[in-house]
Amino acid sequence: MAAEPVVEKSAAKPVDEEDQPDPDIPGATMKVFPNPNNGQFTVQFTNIESNTQVIIFNNLGQKVYETMVSGESQRIELYNIKRGIYLLKAISGQKQFDRKIMVQ
């Protein structure tokens, strides 16, 4: 009788995409929460330059929202936005963050 293969289990916890640092900016992160949301959410930055441009695109690539964030976080309220998946792009200097957000 053949022995079953041994499967090693990793002790490391899975890492949430939201917490992943940008490789070009040591220590820089962007979080979007809650996600999924109802069109109202917060974008929070760590270790980035001030005056970050935040742009949201629909699934057709059309810009549906744009603002400048001058602090570490910004509450965004997209009223009357349709349900679906959107791309949130944040640009700070020469650096860029991209996140998918889901509006329910």
Residue frames as a rotation matrix with the C-alpha (Angstrom) as fourth column:
MET 1
0.583 0.813 0.000 0.00
0.813 -0.583 0.000 0.00
0.000 0.000 -1.000 0.00
ALA 2
-0.280 -0.709 0.647 1.47
0.680 -0.622 -0.388 3.36
0.678 0.331 0.656 -1.01
ALA 3
-0.332 0.087 -0.939 1.73
0.813 -0.478 -0.332 6.14
-0.478 -0.874 0.088 1.53
GLU 4
0.722 0.619 0.309 -0.15
0.692 -0.658 -0.297 9.35
0.020 0.428 -0.903 0.86
PRO 5
-0.149 -0.802 0.578 2.03
0.643 -0.523 -0.560 12.30
0.751 0.288 0.594 -0.14
VAL 6
-0.121 0.001 -0.993 2.83
0.912 -0.394 -0.112 14.73
-0.391 -0.919 0.047 2.61
VAL 7
0.221 0.258 0.941 1.38
0.619 -0.782 0.069 18.18
0.754 0.567 -0.333 2.02
GLU 8
-0.627 -0.504 -0.593 3.06
0.779 -0.418 -0.468 20.94
-0.012 -0.755 0.655 3.95
LYS 9
0.562 0.810 0.166 0.86
0.780 -0.586 0.220 23.73
0.275 0.006 -0.961 5.22
SER 10
-0.370 -0.687 0.625 2.29
0.431 -0.723 -0.540 27.22
0.823 0.070 0.564 5.26
ALA 11
-0.182 0.233 -0.955 2.20
0.966 -0.140 -0.218 29.03
-0.185 -0.962 -0.199 8.57
ALA 12
-0.965 -0.214 -0.153 2.13
0.180 -0.961 0.208 32.37
-0.191 0.174 0.966 6.76
LYS 13
-0.061 0.977 -0.202 -1.19
0.374 -0.166 -0.913 34.20
-0.925 -0.132 -0.355 6.67
PRO 14
0.011 0.116 0.993 -2.57
0.995 -0.103 0.001 35.21
0.103 0.988 -0.117 3.28
VAL 15
-0.713 -0.326 -0.620 -1.89
0.403 -0.915 0.018 38.87
-0.573 -0.237 0.784 2.54
ASP 16
0.412 0.911 -0.020 -4.77
0.618 -0.295 -0.729 41.09
-0.670 0.288 -0.685 1.51
GLU 17
-0.006 -0.375 0.927 -4.20
0.960 -0.262 -0.100 42.93
0.280 0.889 0.361 -1.78
GLU 18
0.792 0.407 0.456 -5.29
0.295 -0.908 0.298 46.15
0.535 -0.101 -0.839 -0.10
ASP 19
0.889 -0.454 -0.062 -2.30
-0.084 -0.294 0.952 46.01
-0.450 -0.841 -0.300 2.25
GLN 20
0.459 -0.753 0.471 0.32
0.877 0.469 -0.105 45.33
-0.142 0.461 0.876 -0.40
PRO 21
0.211 -0.455 -0.865 3.02
0.095 -0.871 0.482 48.01
-0.973 -0.184 -0.141 -0.50
ASP 22
0.987 0.007 -0.158 3.91
-0.152 -0.234 -0.960 49.63
-0.044 0.972 -0.230 -3.80
PRO 23
0.577 -0.814 0.069 7.32
0.786 0.576 0.224 48.26
-0.222 -0.075 0.972 -4.82
ASP 24
0.059 -0.558 0.828 8.41
0.679 -0.586 -0.443 51.64
0.732 0.588 0.344 -6.19
ILE 25
0.091 0.041 0.995 7.63
-0.518 -0.851 0.082 53.53
0.850 -0.523 -0.057 -2.98
PRO 26
-0.634 -0.369 -0.679 9.12
0.304 0.688 -0.658 51.89
0.711 -0.624 -0.324 0.12
GLY 27
-0.856 0.301 -0.421 6.44
0.435 -0.024 -0.900 51.73
-0.281 -0.953 -0.111 2.80
ALA 28
-0.733 0.613 -0.297 3.75
-0.667 -0.734 0.131 53.32
-0.138 0.294 0.946 0.61
THR 29
-0.814 0.548 0.194 0.29
0.550 0.834 -0.046 51.77
-0.187 0.069 -0.980 0.70
MET 30
-0.676 0.737 0.010 -3.25
-0.691 -0.639 0.337 52.54
0.255 0.221 0.941 -0.38
LYS 31
-0.863 0.500 0.072 -6.32
0.409 0.776 -0.480 50.99
-0.295 -0.385 -0.875 1.25
VAL 32
-0.625 0.780 0.030 -9.90
-0.547 -0.465 0.696 51.20
0.557 0.419 0.717 0.02
PHE 33
-0.836 0.359 -0.414 -12.61
0.525 0.743 -0.416 50.29
0.159 -0.565 -0.810 2.52
PRO 34
0.001 0.144 0.990 -15.22
-0.203 0.969 -0.141 49.01
-0.979 -0.201 0.031 2.71
ASN 35
-0.274 -0.078 -0.958 -14.92
-0.962 0.037 0.272 47.02
0.014 0.996 -0.085 -0.49
PRO 36
-0.442 0.543 0.714 -17.49
0.707 -0.280 0.650 45.99
0.553 0.792 -0.260 -1.71
ASN 37
-0.825 0.173 -0.538 -19.43
0.263 -0.724 -0.637 49.15
-0.499 -0.667 0.552 -0.91
ASN 38
0.156 0.961 0.227 -22.57
0.860 -0.019 -0.511 51.09
-0.487 0.275 -0.829 -1.84
GLY 39
0.394 -0.098 0.914 -20.73
0.656 -0.667 -0.354 53.96
0.644 0.739 -0.198 -3.54
GLN 40
0.737 -0.201 0.646 -19.49
-0.527 -0.769 0.362 55.43
0.423 -0.607 -0.672 -0.26
PHE 41
0.732 -0.580 -0.357 -15.99
0.647 0.755 0.102 54.43
0.211 -0.306 0.928 0.83
THR 42
0.813 -0.551 -0.187 -12.67
-0.337 -0.708 0.621 55.72
-0.474 -0.442 -0.762 2.18
VAL 43
0.678 -0.735 -0.004 -9.32
0.350 0.328 -0.878 55.81
0.646 0.594 0.480 0.41
GLN 44
0.919 -0.394 0.036 -6.41
-0.182 -0.341 0.922 55.84
-0.351 -0.854 -0.385 2.85
PHE 45
0.645 -0.762 -0.058 -2.75
0.009 0.083 -0.997 56.44
0.765 0.642 0.060 1.97
THR 46
0.852 -0.507 -0.130 0.44
0.183 0.056 0.982 55.78
-0.491 -0.860 0.140 3.92
ASN 47
-0.010 -0.992 -0.123 3.86
0.260 -0.122 0.958 57.31
-0.965 -0.022 0.260 3.12
ILE 48
0.007 -0.017 1.000 2.98
0.999 -0.044 -0.008 59.17
0.044 0.999 0.017 -0.06
GLU 49
-0.932 -0.340 0.126 3.32
0.349 -0.936 0.056 62.74
0.099 0.097 0.990 -1.23
SER 50
-0.304 0.856 -0.418 0.45
0.199 -0.372 -0.906 65.14
-0.931 -0.359 -0.057 -0.63
ASN 51
0.016 0.453 -0.892 -1.87
-0.787 -0.545 -0.290 66.16
-0.617 0.706 0.348 -3.46
THR 52
-0.847 -0.192 0.495 -2.69
0.058 0.894 0.445 62.73
-0.528 0.406 -0.746 -4.81
GLN 53
-0.440 0.693 -0.571 -5.04
-0.897 -0.311 0.313 62.59
0.039 0.650 0.759 -7.79
VAL 54
-0.671 0.341 0.659 -7.79
0.038 0.903 -0.428 59.95
-0.740 -0.262 -0.619 -7.45
ILE 55
-0.454 0.506 -0.734 -9.70
-0.891 -0.233 0.391 58.91
0.027 0.831 0.556 -10.58
ILE 56
-0.373 0.416 0.829 -12.44
-0.116 0.866 -0.487 56.28
-0.921 -0.277 -0.275 -10.85
PHE 57
-0.671 0.097 -0.735 -13.24
-0.740 -0.020 0.672 54.57
0.051 0.995 0.085 -14.15
ASN 58
0.401 0.820 0.407 -16.20
-0.732 0.555 -0.395 52.35
-0.550 -0.140 0.823 -15.05
ASN 59
0.114 -0.363 0.925 -15.79
0.167 0.925 0.343 49.01
-0.979 0.115 0.166 -16.84
LEU 60
0.781 0.147 0.607 -15.87
0.617 -0.038 -0.786 50.79
-0.092 0.988 -0.120 -20.23
GLY 61
-0.239 -0.970 0.039 -12.88
0.970 -0.240 -0.029 52.93
0.038 0.030 0.999 -19.25
GLN 62
0.143 0.373 0.917 -14.96
0.348 -0.886 0.306 56.10
0.927 0.275 -0.256 -18.87
LYS 63
-0.887 -0.460 -0.051 -14.02
0.244 -0.370 -0.896 58.48
0.393 -0.807 0.440 -16.06
VAL 64
0.131 0.985 -0.109 -16.88
0.595 0.010 0.804 58.70
0.793 -0.170 -0.585 -13.55
TYR 65
0.969 0.134 -0.209 -15.15
0.249 -0.512 0.822 60.60
0.003 -0.849 -0.529 -10.72
GLU 66
0.052 -0.985 0.165 -12.01
0.670 -0.088 -0.737 62.63
0.741 0.149 0.655 -10.08
THR 67
0.972 0.185 0.142 -10.65
0.022 -0.679 0.734 64.49
0.232 -0.711 -0.664 -7.06
MET 68
-0.057 -0.990 0.125 -7.42
-0.160 -0.115 -0.980 65.60
0.985 -0.076 -0.152 -5.38
VAL 69
0.832 0.210 -0.514 -6.55
0.425 0.354 0.833 64.20
0.357 -0.912 0.205 -1.96
SER 70
0.301 -0.743 0.597 -4.27
-0.380 -0.668 -0.640 66.38
0.875 -0.034 -0.484 0.13
GLY 71
0.162 -0.210 0.964 -4.22
-0.983 0.050 0.176 64.32
-0.085 -0.977 -0.198 3.34
GLU 72
-0.809 -0.523 0.269 -3.80
-0.536 0.844 0.032 60.72
-0.244 -0.118 -0.963 4.36
SER 73
-0.689 0.620 0.375 -7.43
0.619 0.773 -0.140 59.76
-0.377 0.135 -0.916 3.71
GLN 74
-0.821 0.501 -0.274 -10.46
-0.571 -0.739 0.358 60.86
-0.023 0.450 0.893 1.76
ARG 75
-0.381 0.810 0.447 -14.10
0.225 0.550 -0.805 59.85
-0.897 -0.206 -0.391 2.09
ILE 76
-0.951 0.093 -0.295 -15.62
-0.309 -0.252 0.917 59.39
0.011 0.963 0.269 -1.37
GLU 77
-0.312 0.924 0.222 -19.37
0.101 0.264 -0.959 59.43
-0.945 -0.277 -0.176 -1.94
LEU 78
-0.984 0.016 -0.177 -20.57
-0.178 -0.039 0.983 58.43
0.009 0.999 0.042 -5.38
TYR 79
-0.337 0.936 0.105 -24.30
-0.253 0.017 -0.967 59.07
-0.907 -0.352 0.231 -5.34
ASN 80
0.615 0.748 -0.250 -26.52
-0.487 0.110 -0.867 57.45
-0.620 0.655 0.432 -8.00
ILE 81
-0.380 -0.778 -0.500 -23.67
-0.919 0.253 0.303 55.26
-0.109 0.575 -0.811 -9.26
LYS 82
0.556 0.602 -0.573 -24.64
-0.705 0.707 0.059 51.96
0.440 0.371 0.818 -10.89
ARG 83
0.658 -0.292 0.694 -23.72
-0.332 0.715 0.615 48.62
-0.676 -0.635 0.373 -9.39
GLY 84
0.928 -0.359 -0.104 -20.59
0.072 0.445 -0.892 47.05
0.366 0.820 0.439 -10.84
ILE 85
0.412 -0.880 -0.236 -16.82
0.803 0.228 0.551 46.87
-0.432 -0.416 0.800 -10.75
TYR 86
0.981 -0.126 0.145 -14.80
-0.058 -0.912 -0.405 50.07
0.183 0.390 -0.903 -11.07
LEU 87
0.188 -0.975 -0.120 -11.08
0.881 0.221 -0.419 50.85
0.435 -0.027 0.900 -11.28
LEU 88
0.983 -0.006 -0.186 -9.74
0.097 -0.838 0.537 53.35
-0.159 -0.545 -0.823 -8.76
LYS 89
0.272 -0.921 0.279 -6.45
0.802 0.057 -0.594 54.91
0.532 0.385 0.754 -9.84
ALA 90
0.917 -0.087 -0.389 -4.40
0.204 -0.737 0.644 57.12
-0.343 -0.670 -0.658 -7.52
ILE 91
0.407 -0.791 0.457 -1.46
0.672 -0.080 -0.736 59.13
0.619 0.607 0.499 -8.89
SER 92
0.917 -0.233 -0.323 1.10
0.131 -0.589 0.797 60.71
-0.376 -0.773 -0.510 -6.57
GLY 93
0.086 -0.902 -0.423 4.02
-0.609 -0.384 0.694 62.32
-0.788 0.198 -0.582 -8.35
GLN 94
-0.334 -0.295 -0.895 5.43
-0.914 0.332 0.231 59.65
0.229 0.896 -0.381 -10.68
LYS 95
-0.986 -0.041 0.160 3.86
-0.100 0.918 -0.385 56.79
-0.131 -0.396 -0.909 -8.68
GLN 96
-0.298 0.921 -0.252 0.53
-0.820 -0.112 0.562 55.10
0.489 0.374 0.788 -9.26
PHE 97
-0.830 0.203 0.519 -1.80
-0.203 0.757 -0.621 52.76
-0.519 -0.621 -0.587 -7.33
ASP 98
-0.473 0.731 -0.491 -4.63
-0.656 0.079 0.750 50.77
0.588 0.677 0.442 -8.93
ARG 99
-0.883 0.290 0.369 -7.48
-0.108 0.640 -0.761 48.99
-0.456 -0.712 -0.534 -7.11
LYS 100
-0.609 0.788 -0.094 -10.70
0.135 0.220 0.966 47.37
0.781 0.576 -0.240 -8.23
ILE 101
-0.872 0.438 0.219 -13.74
-0.342 -0.226 -0.912 48.41
-0.350 -0.870 0.347 -6.24
MET 102
-0.722 0.692 -0.026 -17.15
0.527 0.574 0.627 46.80
0.449 0.439 -0.778 -6.27
VAL 103
-0.786 0.588 0.192 -20.32
-0.615 -0.711 -0.340 48.86
-0.063 -0.385 0.921 -5.88
GLN 104
-0.864 0.502 -0.041 -23.33
0.502 0.865 0.008 46.78
0.039 -0.013 -0.999 -4.80
